Structure formats: structure tokens, C-alpha cells
Amino acid sequence: MVKSPGRWENRTPSSPRLTQRGWGVALTTATIALALATAIVGNLMPGLPPRQGGVPEPSGVVSTGPAPPVTPAPPVTPGPSTSPGPMASGTQPTEQRDPDDGPQPGPYPKIPPKGPGTFARATAELPNGPRRGRVIRWAVQVEHGIPVDPDEAAKVMHATLNDERSWSGDGSVSWVFTPSGEVDVTAYISSPATTDKFCLGGTGGTLSCRVQEKVALNAIRWTQGVPQYEGDLIAYRQYLVNHEFGHFVGHGHVGCPGKGRLAPVMMQQSKSVGACRPNPWPYPNGR
């Protein structure tokens, strides 16, 4: 007995109908497959350029082509660093002094414009020569705070006063350095203000003087000299000592005797030598 076909067996099959959901699934599957195929082909075919990192384009698509060549920047020659170096904690930058800001500090010791008015006496043991004529005992004192050693100053004055070109050269006077006790005259190296008091004013902060038993030598002059002596500080000190001690033994001021001649020691050479030449000695050629 032959079975008759059922209602489904003898029906010609029709094409399946895809729904909207089915179309979506199919499209997604196809997209994934295409992406995989592209990746596989790109990696298996060495002739193709390697995949470069994409650069976003205005459309939002990532470029997969080779990146454009990059032009290298020109080399930069390094210059000196303008950044400040390390500074100690709490310090401030040092201001740079302009050469035109004024006179530069000289190689002289700093002299305070005003001192305390107290002094240190020179106590060096210095040899005194034979006593002839008028014997004058003398001492040296330096105001505290003045960068001058009293003993060294006394040695300079002692050598000057006992030189045959000084006042003792004619035998009329002898100078006896006395490190302690009473004296006839004292040479004070003092600040400008104290010197001005000794001199009863009128020094202008630079001049020296002799008043009674005091020879007041301005510390600025003692340490710096004057331009007339052209940097010869030793010669200027000899002049200063001979001039002021000359007042003590009775000599007054004189002028220049003539152009080109030696200035007399009692000429005010600290102010000017005029047409004369500087000279520190009463008897420059001896007696």
C-alpha cells in the first residue's frame, strides 16, 4: 500500500521571507566578516604598505593610508643659559654697578668720617740719636677705628724727623720719640671730624694742622696722599710730617719761589704746588 503524500510533502517550497530583525543580523554579520577579511588580507600580503596610525579627518573617518612625510625642524644652536644659578637661601641678587655711576672704590683703607675721639698710643722702642740744640719729646697716637697701626706710623715719623734733610739737619733741634710719659708735642692721626675739632674748624674734611702742642694729621691724607705727589705716598707723608712739625718749631707758610723749582716744605702743598715741583724736605740737599 502506497502512502499518499501529506499536505506538506507534495508542496513546492517557497523562498524564506526575512523579517526586519533578520536583515539587521545579516548586515552585522557581513560587516564583521568583511573587516576580518580585510585584516587577514592586509597582514598576509607583504606588498601592501603596513597600516599606519590613522589621523582623524573632518568626516570622522580614520585614514588608513601612510602618514604624510614630516619635515624636520631646523636645528637650534644652544645659547648661554639665561636662567639664574642657584642662590643661597635668604640672599638677594647682587646689583651690578655701572661704570658711570660714580667714582669707584680705590685701593685705600676705609676711613670713617667721624671717630670716637679716643686714641691708642704708639709704644714701639725706637732709637734716638744724639741730642743737639732744642730737644723735643714727641709721641704718636691714632684714633680708635682708624686702620693705621700706631707703631708703624711712629716709625715713619721717626725716620722722617731724624733724616738729615729734615729740621734736625742743621743741628738746631733734636727729636726724641717718647712711648710713655709726658711729651712736648703729640702727632694725632685722626678721622676728618676729630681733626676738624683739633684744628678749630676750616679743614674741609681733608686738611691737617698744628694747634699748640697738637699736630693733627687727617687720616684720609695719611692713607691716600694727594694728586700732586703722583701716587708717592711715602714722600707725601714725609712732607706732611715736616710741614706740621715745622709749624711747631716756628715756621710759617711760604709760596712757590719760581716755575719749575722745588716747592718749599712750608708751602701748602696739600692744596697745590702751583708752578713748583713737589718736595717733602726742608733741606732737600742736606746741610
PyMOL commands that set and color helices and strands:
alter all, ss='L'
color gray80, all
select helices_A, chain A and resi 20-44+150-161+167-170+192-198+219-224+227-229+233-248
alter helices_A, ss='H'
color red, helices_A
select strands_A, chain A and resi 119-121+134-143+173-177+185-190+209-211+214-218
alter strands_A, ss='S'
color yellow, strands_A
deselect
rebuild
show_as cartoon
